[in-house]
């Protein structure tokens, strides 16, 4: 089992790929992804970039993704 953890902030976005033992298998950094500042399309672009880069050429499909995204603080942001 593999998991992606993403911390998307106002100035940078970090993504880690880990296995069930907590070993970090891949990591990537991208630009800021604050939903209110960058907008939905830019956030989507940044998230795709860091996820693809963290997974790299490994043949894995993460079982879960844990996200923390700056600027997602209103009910309409999570719909």
N, C-alpha and C positions, 0 to 999 in steps of 0.2 A: 504494500500500500504506500502511496506517495501523497504528499500534501504540499500545496503552495500557500505561502504566507506573504501577504502584500501589505505594505505600509505606504499609502499614497498621501503625501503631504503637499504643502504649498510650494516647496522648493525642490523636492526630489521624491522619487518613488523607488522603493526597494522591494525586491521579490526574492524569496528563497524557496527552493525545492528541497524537501526533506523526506526521508523514509520513516518507517514506523519506529525505528530506534532513535530518531531524532538527529540522525546524521545529515548534514547539509551536503546535498549532491550538486546543487547549482545555485547561482545567484546572479542577479542583474540589477542594474540601476538605470533609472530613466528620469525624465523631467518631472516637474510638479504636476499634480493631478487633483488640485482642489476644485471640486465641482462648481462652486460659485465663481471662482476666478477664471478657470480655464474653459469651462463649458463642457457639455456632455460629449461632443465629438472628440475633443482633445483628450479628455479623460479616457475614453474608449481606446484611442490610438496608443496612449502611454501604457495602459494596462495590457493590451495585446502585445506590445513590444517587450515589456519586462517578463511576461509569462513565457513567450516564445524563447527569449534569450536565456531564461533560467532553466528551461527544459532542454534547450539545445538540441542535439541530435540523439538524445536518449529516447528509447522506445517506451515511454511511460505515459499513462493517463492518470492524472491526479484524482484520487478518490474524493478530495475535498479542497476547497479554497477558502482561506480565512482572509477577510478584507477589513482594513481600517482606512477609510477615505475621508480626508478633510473636506469640510463643506457639506457633508451629508447630515443635515441636522433638522430638516423639516419633513413632515409627513409626505409631501409631494416628491421629495428627493428619493424616497425609497420605493415608490410605486412602480 
